[in-house]
């Protein structure tokens, strides 16, 4: 199974993905952003685009890589990635589903103030690239095709992963950390 965790920047995708990874006995976090960083860092500046998702090679590579991992790996693949463009969604997520890949898609939603507060906590100011994308993300992710919304404004990471695990019928390992977080 592939669990795709979508949402605006600051919605908690990465936190949820890594907590799921920690609590699912055989799982792997695949980060499509790393492919984008590779493209950005290995292309002449005059060929660069505002968003690496605009490169068709980014979409094609991530589709092929996820299909490959799915067919070779017997565990759960967790993908924390914002994707708000309908065409890009179709080129990766729907294409994987058409290949009979069991893919569950969730969108972590939060209001703008919550997202900005979370971004500030991680060091992104109100003029940062992620902060400037919030309105676009909120508007696009409200479209019908981006369903299975999880409203995280008042939720903990634990509550988010419990929701996802129940929806995917996956049993989580017991959380054995102490209050020190160890």
Steps between C-alpha positions, in 0.01 A plus 500: 500500500602858436379763745526845341477782755419827325439846641620857510846576632482488879204260506703222665569266207860421589430464872213262430702303244794441732278416795311248284836361389607461863172328593455267199723195526602489133475838333708745300474877454550600138551875453436626143644836602849348490458444124400865468810610690714288270345660189533850646864447595603336172356727235633831363340798674348628175307171466364502855129541576322648803379160618678173422161330463472689170769272355333205327808294589425555871150360459608213277792396724286500815228298330754242376691487828186452710377230262838326523515514879137384528569197279824402681439596864258310723447782750300820517633797299427840655521809279485847663460738206295805417342464159225747408501506121226273360711395200799412717270306735371303202849441360622340820224395740224406258748336264623281787141409586432409136793258532301326779724640770329525836545870573323685780505881474443730797505880516601663827305825524539795736404866492748760381586628848579149624720433197689829541553429871639154422726640226637763741583223751715330238670825398299602194383861519185646347694594184658156452420289194288251702300782662434662163350172375238466775209671323561304178525175692185558707298602193617214278480231767134586556420367152295181488783283364710574811268316736547330836577816693632479854460830684808525721461840668411339834660158444825354625729301272389190693134570417585556132688171469225314685247637250716397204579155640132427564402619152771274352420210736858493625586412857751734660776374726462607860664833578766402753662841541530643850391853579859600421427406139751213498 
